């Protein structure tokens, strides 16, 4: 079985000096591909170089995460151009989007922060549209506003993936109707998250994409520990049990769908 971790953050493992061990454990569990997701210029070049070192195994994206959108963010976006025009260019722009969960208590600052987030999101959607690249969307307490900006950008919906999906049936139906994608993390294994499993089932096997979002959100039975790509296997096991589907089929479908979304040959 081959697994594809559609969304992981690897730089922290390198900082701790354990990246090679983490990648070895992933290989042992059949995680043969992963996309390292960029969040700011602090990690873009690292992931670019990592994708060259582990060609056809590690792919990468670049994007300005909403939590890193500051005043003057336009200068940060200008730094994306060289990588977008490089030979080993990213497979997606992301993670980008809106995050209303981490807003400050000072309401006088909130309006400006949201304006900047929306502007940065819109500009990156335009960039993705012009380059025909898919986008990996971060949406936290901002689903409706994300939908609106995506609609206004006119990016094809089959190029849109809402990562770490944490919404319910109504929202997954909106994505299904538009032709967008959702990817599911270890949160789908948590006992209380019945709504997530229902959303996953509603999206269906033909659009199944899974991720670790490591080092965050480790699945049961690893919950509480630092997450890593090898733990994708446990999320896959849980999904197979819930959907009463052979584990090999979960691996195959999610692998094929992730390659399809990122426009990578199987």
LUMVEX-117267 format. One record per residue (C-alpha): residue number from 1; residue in one letter; chain; x negated, y, z. Coordinates in pm, whole numbers, plus 50000, padded with zeros to 5 digits. Last residue first. Example, Ala and Ser with C-alpha at 12.3 -4.5 7.8 and 13.67 -1.06 7.14 Angstrom:
pos=2&code=s&unit=A&X=48633&Y=49894&Z=50714 $
pos=1&code=a&unit=A&X=48770&Y=49550&Z=50780 $
This chain:
pos=266&code=x&unit=A&X=49921&Y=50837&Z=48979 $
pos=265&code=x&unit=A&X=49846&Y=51159&Z=48786 $
pos=264&code=x&unit=A&X=49880&Y=51470&Z=48997 $
pos=263&code=x&unit=A&X=50149&Y=51730&Z=48925 $
pos=262&code=x&unit=A&X=50177&Y=51827&Z=49294 $
pos=261&code=x&unit=A&X=50546&Y=51732&Z=49302 $
pos=260&code=x&unit=A&X=50496&Y=51418&Z=49095 $
pos=259&code=x&unit=A&X=50202&Y=51299&Z=49304 $
pos=258&code=x&unit=A&X=50413&Y=51348&Z=49615 $
pos=257&code=x&unit=A&X=50702&Y=51159&Z=49460 $
pos=256&code=x&unit=A&X=50486&Y=50864&Z=49358 $
pos=255&code=x&unit=A&X=50329&Y=50827&Z=49703 $
pos=254&code=x&unit=A&X=50664&Y=50871&Z=49879 $
pos=253&code=x&unit=A&X=50823&Y=50605&Z=49661 $
pos=252&code=x&unit=A&X=50534&Y=50358&Z=49690 $
pos=251&code=x&unit=A&X=50490&Y=50389&Z=50065 $
pos=250&code=x&unit=A&X=50861&Y=50364&Z=50137 $
pos=249&code=x&unit=A&X=50883&Y=50066&Z=49899 $
pos=248&code=x&unit=A&X=50595&Y=49889&Z=50074 $
pos=247&code=x&unit=A&X=50766&Y=49945&Z=50409 $
pos=246&code=x&unit=A&X=51069&Y=49751&Z=50289 $
pos=245&code=x&unit=A&X=51394&Y=49947&Z=50335 $
pos=244&code=x&unit=A&X=51640&Y=49935&Z=50624 $
pos=243&code=x&unit=A&X=51660&Y=50316&Z=50609 $
pos=242&code=x&unit=A&X=51581&Y=50352&Z=50979 $
pos=241&code=x&unit=A&X=51322&Y=50074&Z=50979 $
pos=240&code=x&unit=A&X=51145&Y=50205&Z=50669 $
pos=239&code=x&unit=A&X=51152&Y=50559&Z=50810 $
pos=238&code=x&unit=A&X=50990&Y=50441&Z=51133 $
pos=237&code=x&unit=A&X=50718&Y=50251&Z=50950 $
pos=236&code=x&unit=A&X=50645&Y=50550&Z=50726 $
pos=235&code=x&unit=A&X=50608&Y=50777&Z=51029 $
pos=234&code=x&unit=A&X=50369&Y=50521&Z=51178 $
pos=233&code=x&unit=A&X=50162&Y=50506&Z=50857 $
pos=232&code=x&unit=A&X=50130&Y=50883&Z=50848 $
pos=231&code=x&unit=A&X=49927&Y=50837&Z=51166 $
pos=230&code=x&unit=A&X=49611&Y=50789&Z=50956 $
pos=229&code=x&unit=A&X=49636&Y=51155&Z=50851 $
pos=228&code=x&unit=A&X=49572&Y=51287&Z=51205 $
pos=227&code=x&unit=A&X=49782&Y=51402&Z=51500 $
pos=226&code=x&unit=A&X=49631&Y=51499&Z=51833 $
pos=225&code=x&unit=A&X=49804&Y=51301&Z=52105 $
pos=224&code=x&unit=A&X=50139&Y=51369&Z=52269 $
pos=223&code=x&unit=A&X=50334&Y=51145&Z=52032 $
pos=222&code=x&unit=A&X=50126&Y=50851&Z=51913 $
pos=221&code=x&unit=A&X=50411&Y=50595&Z=51924 $
pos=220&code=x&unit=A&X=50592&Y=50800&Z=51796 $
pos=219&code=x&unit=A&X=50478&Y=51061&Z=51548 $
pos=218&code=x&unit=A&X=50209&Y=51326&Z=51604 $
pos=217&code=x&unit=A&X=50346&Y=51676&Z=51554 $
pos=216&code=x&unit=A&X=50028&Y=51882&Z=51498 $
pos=215&code=x&unit=A&X=49672&Y=51801&Z=51389 $
pos=214&code=x&unit=A&X=49803&Y=51716&Z=51140 $
pos=213&code=x&unit=A&X=50103&Y=51832&Z=50939 $
pos=212&code=x&unit=A&X=50153&Y=51454&Z=50908 $
pos=211&code=x&unit=A&X=50340&Y=51445&Z=50581 $
pos=210&code=x&unit=A&X=50624&Y=51267&Z=50405 $
pos=209&code=x&unit=A&X=50795&Y=51303&Z=50067 $
pos=208&code=x&unit=A&X=51111&Y=51114&Z=49971 $
pos=207&code=x&unit=A&X=51285&Y=51248&Z=49661 $
pos=206&code=x&unit=A&X=51404&Y=50922&Z=49505 $
pos=205&code=x&unit=A&X=51434&Y=50769&Z=49851 $
pos=204&code=x&unit=A&X=51722&Y=50993&Z=49946 $
pos=203&code=x&unit=A&X=51778&Y=51357&Z=50039 $
pos=202&code=x&unit=A&X=52077&Y=51251&Z=50249 $
pos=201&code=x&unit=A&X=51872&Y=50986&Z=50429 $
pos=200&code=x&unit=A&X=51613&Y=51246&Z=50523 $
pos=199&code=x&unit=A&X=51884&Y=51483&Z=50640 $
pos=198&code=x&unit=A&X=52039&Y=51211&Z=50856 $
pos=197&code=x&unit=A&X=51697&Y=51130&Z=51001 $
pos=196&code=x&unit=A&X=51651&Y=51496&Z=51079 $
pos=195&code=x&unit=A&X=51992&Y=51526&Z=51246 $
pos=194&code=x&unit=A&X=51916&Y=51225&Z=51469 $
pos=193&code=x&unit=A&X=51621&Y=51414&Z=51614 $
pos=192&code=x&unit=A&X=51668&Y=51305&Z=51977 $
pos=191&code=x&unit=A&X=51463&Y=50985&Z=51942 $
pos=190&code=x&unit=A&X=51160&Y=51145&Z=51779 $
pos=189&code=x&unit=A&X=51054&Y=50959&Z=51463 $
pos=188&code=x&unit=A&X=51168&Y=51235&Z=51223 $
pos=187&code=x&unit=A&X=50941&Y=51473&Z=51413 $
pos=186&code=x&unit=A&X=50648&Y=51277&Z=51268 $
pos=185&code=x&unit=A&X=50681&Y=51493&Z=50960 $
pos=184&code=x&unit=A&X=50930&Y=51514&Z=50673 $
pos=183&code=x&unit=A&X=50898&Y=51680&Z=50334 $
pos=182&code=x&unit=A&X=51179&Y=51867&Z=50162 $
pos=181&code=x&unit=A&X=51220&Y=51918&Z=49788 $
pos=180&code=x&unit=A&X=51412&Y=52152&Z=49560 $
pos=179&code=x&unit=A&X=51662&Y=52064&Z=49287 $
pos=178&code=x&unit=A&X=51908&Y=52342&Z=49365 $
pos=177&code=x&unit=A&X=52188&Y=52114&Z=49485 $
pos=176&code=x&unit=A&X=51941&Y=51900&Z=49679 $
pos=175&code=x&unit=A&X=51799&Y=52206&Z=49854 $
pos=174&code=x&unit=A&X=52144&Y=52327&Z=49956 $
pos=173&code=x&unit=A&X=52234&Y=51974&Z=50064 $
pos=172&code=x&unit=A&X=51923&Y=51964&Z=50280 $
pos=171&code=x&unit=A&X=52039&Y=52286&Z=50445 $
pos=170&code=x&unit=A&X=52389&Y=52162&Z=50523 $
pos=169&code=x&unit=A&X=52259&Y=51829&Z=50652 $
pos=168&code=x&unit=A&X=52017&Y=51971&Z=50906 $
pos=167&code=x&unit=A&X=51700&Y=52176&Z=50938 $
pos=166&code=x&unit=A&X=51350&Y=52085&Z=51057 $
pos=165&code=x&unit=A&X=51171&Y=52012&Z=50731 $
pos=164&code=x&unit=A&X=50798&Y=52008&Z=50795 $
pos=163&code=x&unit=A&X=50737&Y=52135&Z=50439 $
pos=162&code=x&unit=A&X=51002&Y=52297&Z=50223 $
pos=161&code=x&unit=A&X=50879&Y=52207&Z=49875 $
pos=160&code=x&unit=A&X=50950&Y=52421&Z=49568 $
pos=159&code=x&unit=A&X=50825&Y=52343&Z=49217 $
pos=158&code=x&unit=A&X=51142&Y=52147&Z=49130 $
pos=157&code=x&unit=A&X=51323&Y=52472&Z=49210 $
pos=156&code=x&unit=A&X=51170&Y=52650&Z=48913 $
pos=155&code=x&unit=A&X=51040&Y=52991&Z=49029 $
pos=154&code=x&unit=A&X=51298&Y=53258&Z=48955 $
pos=153&code=x&unit=A&X=51149&Y=53489&Z=49221 $
pos=152&code=x&unit=A&X=51494&Y=53610&Z=49329 $
pos=151&code=x&unit=A&X=51605&Y=53254&Z=49407 $
pos=150&code=x&unit=A&X=51291&Y=53195&Z=49613 $
pos=149&code=x&unit=A&X=51350&Y=53518&Z=49802 $
pos=148&code=x&unit=A&X=51710&Y=53423&Z=49882 $
pos=147&code=x&unit=A&X=51625&Y=53069&Z=49987 $
pos=146&code=x&unit=A&X=51356&Y=53193&Z=50224 $
pos=145&code=x&unit=A&X=51600&Y=53443&Z=50377 $
pos=144&code=x&unit=A&X=51852&Y=53164&Z=50436 $
pos=143&code=x&unit=A&X=51594&Y=52930&Z=50595 $
pos=142&code=x&unit=A&X=51438&Y=53183&Z=50832 $
pos=141&code=x&unit=A&X=51429&Y=53026&Z=51179 $
pos=140&code=x&unit=A&X=51101&Y=52868&Z=51071 $
pos=139&code=x&unit=A&X=51032&Y=52824&Z=50702 $
pos=138&code=x&unit=A&X=50687&Y=52734&Z=50572 $
pos=137&code=x&unit=A&X=50708&Y=52668&Z=50200 $
pos=136&code=x&unit=A&X=50463&Y=52471&Z=49987 $
pos=135&code=x&unit=A&X=50471&Y=52616&Z=49636 $
pos=134&code=x&unit=A&X=50427&Y=52445&Z=49299 $
pos=133&code=x&unit=A&X=50202&Y=52602&Z=49037 $
pos=132&code=x&unit=A&X=50319&Y=52728&Z=48698 $
pos=131&code=x&unit=A&X=50055&Y=53004&Z=48700 $
pos=130&code=x&unit=A&X=50301&Y=53294&Z=48660 $
pos=129&code=x&unit=A&X=50552&Y=53128&Z=48891 $
pos=128&code=x&unit=A&X=50290&Y=53066&Z=49158 $
pos=127&code=x&unit=A&X=50183&Y=53430&Z=49147 $
pos=126&code=x&unit=A&X=50542&Y=53549&Z=49169 $
pos=125&code=x&unit=A&X=50600&Y=53322&Z=49469 $
pos=124&code=x&unit=A&X=50283&Y=53464&Z=49624 $
pos=123&code=x&unit=A&X=50408&Y=53820&Z=49580 $
pos=122&code=x&unit=A&X=50750&Y=53734&Z=49725 $
pos=121&code=x&unit=A&X=50600&Y=53565&Z=50032 $
pos=120&code=x&unit=A&X=50364&Y=53855&Z=50100 $
pos=119&code=x&unit=A&X=50652&Y=54104&Z=50069 $
pos=118&code=x&unit=A&X=50882&Y=53899&Z=50290 $
pos=117&code=x&unit=A&X=50615&Y=53862&Z=50556 $
pos=116&code=x&unit=A&X=50532&Y=54233&Z=50542 $
pos=115&code=x&unit=A&X=50896&Y=54334&Z=50582 $
pos=114&code=x&unit=A&X=50939&Y=54084&Z=50866 $
pos=113&code=x&unit=A&X=50641&Y=54233&Z=51049 $
pos=112&code=x&unit=A&X=50769&Y=54588&Z=50993 $
pos=111&code=x&unit=A&X=51114&Y=54509&Z=51133 $
pos=110&code=x&unit=A&X=50970&Y=54321&Z=51433 $
pos=109&code=x&unit=A&X=50739&Y=54593&Z=51560 $
pos=108&code=x&unit=A&X=51007&Y=54808&Z=51724 $
pos=107&code=x&unit=A&X=51159&Y=54490&Z=51865 $
pos=106&code=x&unit=A&X=50865&Y=54443&Z=52101 $
pos=105&code=x&unit=A&X=50924&Y=54082&Z=52197 $
pos=104&code=x&unit=A&X=50689&Y=53970&Z=51923 $
pos=103&code=x&unit=A&X=50799&Y=53739&Z=51640 $
pos=102&code=x&unit=A&X=50679&Y=53378&Z=51652 $
pos=101&code=x&unit=A&X=51010&Y=53214&Z=51563 $
pos=100&code=x&unit=A&X=51088&Y=53440&Z=51266 $
pos=99&code=x&unit=A&X=50840&Y=53264&Z=51037 $
pos=98&code=x&unit=A&X=50872&Y=53325&Z=50664 $
pos=97&code=x&unit=A&X=50704&Y=53164&Z=50365 $
pos=96&code=x&unit=A&X=50367&Y=53046&Z=50241 $
pos=95&code=x&unit=A&X=50168&Y=52731&Z=50289 $
pos=94&code=x&unit=A&X=50094&Y=52733&Z=50024 $
pos=93&code=x&unit=A&X=50014&Y=52776&Z=49659 $
pos=92&code=x&unit=A&X=49972&Y=52438&Z=49496 $
pos=91&code=x&unit=A&X=49734&Y=52192&Z=49330 $
pos=90&code=x&unit=A&X=49436&Y=52418&Z=49394 $
pos=89&code=x&unit=A&X=49181&Y=52494&Z=49121 $
pos=88&code=x&unit=A&X=48877&Y=52281&Z=49059 $
pos=87&code=x&unit=A&X=48779&Y=52463&Z=48739 $
pos=86&code=x&unit=A&X=48830&Y=52799&Z=48906 $
pos=85&code=x&unit=A&X=49096&Y=53054&Z=48810 $
pos=84&code=x&unit=A&X=49313&Y=53005&Z=49117 $
pos=83&code=x&unit=A&X=49000&Y=52995&Z=49329 $
pos=82&code=x&unit=A&X=48877&Y=53331&Z=49199 $
pos=81&code=x&unit=A&X=49221&Y=53489&Z=49232 $
pos=80&code=x&unit=A&X=49294&Y=53398&Z=49592 $
pos=79&code=x&unit=A&X=49078&Y=53677&Z=49735 $
pos=78&code=x&unit=A&X=49326&Y=53933&Z=49600 $
pos=77&code=x&unit=A&X=49586&Y=53788&Z=49839 $
pos=76&code=x&unit=A&X=49375&Y=53888&Z=50138 $
pos=75&code=x&unit=A&X=49350&Y=54242&Z=50009 $
pos=74&code=x&unit=A&X=49729&Y=54255&Z=49984 $
pos=73&code=x&unit=A&X=49751&Y=54163&Z=50353 $
pos=72&code=x&unit=A&X=49672&Y=54525&Z=50439 $
pos=71&code=x&unit=A&X=49877&Y=54508&Z=50759 $
pos=70&code=x&unit=A&X=49885&Y=54146&Z=50872 $
pos=69&code=x&unit=A&X=50025&Y=53823&Z=50730 $
pos=68&code=x&unit=A&X=49856&Y=53544&Z=50925 $
pos=67&code=x&unit=A&X=50176&Y=53408&Z=51084 $
pos=66&code=x&unit=A&X=50336&Y=53408&Z=50739 $
pos=65&code=x&unit=A&X=50075&Y=53162&Z=50608 $
pos=64&code=x&unit=A&X=49869&Y=53308&Z=50323 $
pos=63&code=x&unit=A&X=49820&Y=53042&Z=50060 $
pos=62&code=x&unit=A&X=49571&Y=52802&Z=49910 $
pos=61&code=x&unit=A&X=49629&Y=52435&Z=49834 $
pos=60&code=x&unit=A&X=49400&Y=52135&Z=49836 $
pos=59&code=x&unit=A&X=49349&Y=51785&Z=49707 $
pos=58&code=x&unit=A&X=49160&Y=51512&Z=49892 $
pos=57&code=x&unit=A&X=49127&Y=51167&Z=49739 $
pos=56&code=x&unit=A&X=49081&Y=51223&Z=49367 $
pos=55&code=x&unit=A&X=48753&Y=51405&Z=49441 $
pos=54&code=x&unit=A&X=48631&Y=51382&Z=49797 $
pos=53&code=x&unit=A&X=48336&Y=51622&Z=49776 $
pos=52&code=x&unit=A&X=48515&Y=51843&Z=49524 $
pos=51&code=x&unit=A&X=48830&Y=51855&Z=49736 $
pos=50&code=x&unit=A&X=48620&Y=51936&Z=50041 $
pos=49&code=x&unit=A&X=48466&Y=52232&Z=49859 $
pos=48&code=x&unit=A&X=48807&Y=52381&Z=49784 $
pos=47&code=x&unit=A&X=48921&Y=52300&Z=50137 $
pos=46&code=x&unit=A&X=48633&Y=52497&Z=50285 $
pos=45&code=x&unit=A&X=48681&Y=52777&Z=50037 $
pos=44&code=x&unit=A&X=49045&Y=52822&Z=50137 $
pos=43&code=x&unit=A&X=48993&Y=52787&Z=50514 $
pos=42&code=x&unit=A&X=48927&Y=53137&Z=50649 $
pos=41&code=x&unit=A&X=49096&Y=53289&Z=50342 $
pos=40&code=x&unit=A&X=49428&Y=53203&Z=50503 $
pos=39&code=x&unit=A&X=49670&Y=52911&Z=50552 $
pos=38&code=x&unit=A&X=49533&Y=52645&Z=50318 $
pos=37&code=x&unit=A&X=49682&Y=52297&Z=50313 $
pos=36&code=x&unit=A&X=49465&Y=51990&Z=50272 $
pos=35&code=x&unit=A&X=49657&Y=51757&Z=50043 $
pos=34&code=x&unit=A&X=49607&Y=51388&Z=50108 $
pos=33&code=x&unit=A&X=49536&Y=51073&Z=49912 $
pos=32&code=x&unit=A&X=49435&Y=50716&Z=49993 $
pos=31&code=x&unit=A&X=49617&Y=50688&Z=50323 $
pos=30&code=x&unit=A&X=49594&Y=50308&Z=50337 $
pos=29&code=x&unit=A&X=49559&Y=50275&Z=50714 $
pos=28&code=x&unit=A&X=49185&Y=50199&Z=50692 $
pos=27&code=x&unit=A&X=49144&Y=50499&Z=50463 $
pos=26&code=x&unit=A&X=49301&Y=50726&Z=50722 $
pos=25&code=x&unit=A&X=49069&Y=50588&Z=50989 $
pos=24&code=x&unit=A&X=48769&Y=50669&Z=50769 $
pos=23&code=x&unit=A&X=48900&Y=51021&Z=50707 $
pos=22&code=x&unit=A&X=48930&Y=51086&Z=51081 $
pos=21&code=x&unit=A&X=48581&Y=50949&Z=51143 $
pos=20&code=x&unit=A&X=48433&Y=51170&Z=50870 $
pos=19&code=x&unit=A&X=48615&Y=51471&Z=51012 $
pos=18&code=x&unit=A&X=48485&Y=51422&Z=51368 $
pos=17&code=x&unit=A&X=48241&Y=51711&Z=51408 $
pos=16&code=x&unit=A&X=48482&Y=51920&Z=51616 $
pos=15&code=x&unit=A&X=48473&Y=52200&Z=51358 $
pos=14&code=x&unit=A&X=48527&Y=51940&Z=51083 $
pos=13&code=x&unit=A&X=48834&Y=51809&Z=51264 $
pos=12&code=x&unit=A&X=48966&Y=52163&Z=51294 $
pos=11&code=x&unit=A&X=48926&Y=52213&Z=50919 $
pos=10&code=x&unit=A&X=49154&Y=51923&Z=50832 $
pos=9&code=x&unit=A&X=49507&Y=52064&Z=50815 $
pos=8&code=x&unit=A&X=49752&Y=51821&Z=50660 $
pos=7&code=x&unit=A&X=50040&Y=51821&Z=50412 $
pos=6&code=x&unit=A&X=50138&Y=51562&Z=50151 $
pos=5&code=x&unit=A&X=49975&Y=51270&Z=50326 $
pos=4&code=x&unit=A&X=49986&Y=51022&Z=50038 $
pos=3&code=x&unit=A&X=50008&Y=50651&Z=50123 $
pos=2&code=x&unit=A&X=49889&Y=50354&Z=49920 $
pos=1&code=x&unit=A&X=50000&Y=50000&Z=50000 $
